[in-house]
Amino acid sequence: MEDAFAREVTLRSLLRSKGYEFDEENHWWSRAWTTNGGKEKVIEVCIKTDDGEWNKLMMTPEGYIFSAESINGGVD
């Protein structure tokens, strides 16, 4: 149990160091990107699922998810 807790603390610290902020309303970590010279915005979300796995989602500000992957073990 202590190893799982340590991994959780490490991942959350890594997310913070990479510019993610915790969104209490949605219960996820997110950061925003702009592309095409600032014309488009992308939201990158890291979320822990009910089974304890971590996933990264790429979505539009309107909530359209266009990419999803498991990130257990690391965050880019």
Secondary structure as a PSIPRED ss2 file (coil, helix, strand):
# PSIPRED VFORMAT (PSIPRED V4.0)

   1 M C   1.000  0.000  0.000
   2 E H   0.000  1.000  0.000
   3 D H   0.000  1.000  0.000
   4 A H   0.000  1.000  0.000
   5 F H   0.000  1.000  0.000
   6 A H   0.000  1.000  0.000
   7 R H   0.000  1.000  0.000
   8 E H   0.000  1.000  0.000
   9 V H   0.000  1.000  0.000
  10 T H   0.000  1.000  0.000
  11 L H   0.000  1.000  0.000
  12 R H   0.000  1.000  0.000
  13 S H   0.000  1.000  0.000
  14 L H   0.000  1.000  0.000
  15 L H   0.000  1.000  0.000
  16 R H   0.000  1.000  0.000
  17 S H   0.000  1.000  0.000
  18 K C   1.000  0.000  0.000
  19 G C   1.000  0.000  0.000
  20 Y C   1.000  0.000  0.000
  21 E E   0.000  0.000  1.000
  22 F E   0.000  0.000  1.000
  23 D E   0.000  0.000  1.000
  24 E C   1.000  0.000  0.000
  25 E C   1.000  0.000  0.000
  26 N C   1.000  0.000  0.000
  27 H C   1.000  0.000  0.000
  28 W E   0.000  0.000  1.000
  29 W E   0.000  0.000  1.000
  30 S E   0.000  0.000  1.000
  31 R E   0.000  0.000  1.000
  32 A E   0.000  0.000  1.000
  33 W E   0.000  0.000  1.000
  34 T E   0.000  0.000  1.000
  35 T E   0.000  0.000  1.000
  36 N C   1.000  0.000  0.000
  37 G C   1.000  0.000  0.000
  38 G C   1.000  0.000  0.000
  39 K C   1.000  0.000  0.000
  40 E E   0.000  0.000  1.000
  41 K E   0.000  0.000  1.000
  42 V E   0.000  0.000  1.000
  43 I E   0.000  0.000  1.000
  44 E E   0.000  0.000  1.000
  45 V E   0.000  0.000  1.000
  46 C E   0.000  0.000  1.000
  47 I E   0.000  0.000  1.000
  48 K E   0.000  0.000  1.000
  49 T C   1.000  0.000  0.000
  50 D C   1.000  0.000  0.000
  51 D C   1.000  0.000  0.000
  52 G C   1.000  0.000  0.000
  53 E C   1.000  0.000  0.000
  54 W E   0.000  0.000  1.000
  55 N E   0.000  0.000  1.000
  56 K E   0.000  0.000  1.000
  57 L E   0.000  0.000  1.000
  58 M E   0.000  0.000  1.000
  59 M E   0.000  0.000  1.000
  60 T C   1.000  0.000  0.000
  61 P C   1.000  0.000  0.000
  62 E C   1.000  0.000  0.000
  63 G C   1.000  0.000  0.000
  64 Y C   1.000  0.000  0.000
  65 I E   0.000  0.000  1.000
  66 F E   0.000  0.000  1.000
  67 S E   0.000  0.000  1.000
  68 A E   0.000  0.000  1.000
  69 E E   0.000  0.000  1.000
  70 S E   0.000  0.000  1.000
  71 I C   1.000  0.000  0.000
  72 N C   1.000  0.000  0.000
  73 G C   1.000  0.000  0.000
  74 G C   1.000  0.000  0.000
  75 V C   1.000  0.000  0.000
  76 D C   1.000  0.000  0.000
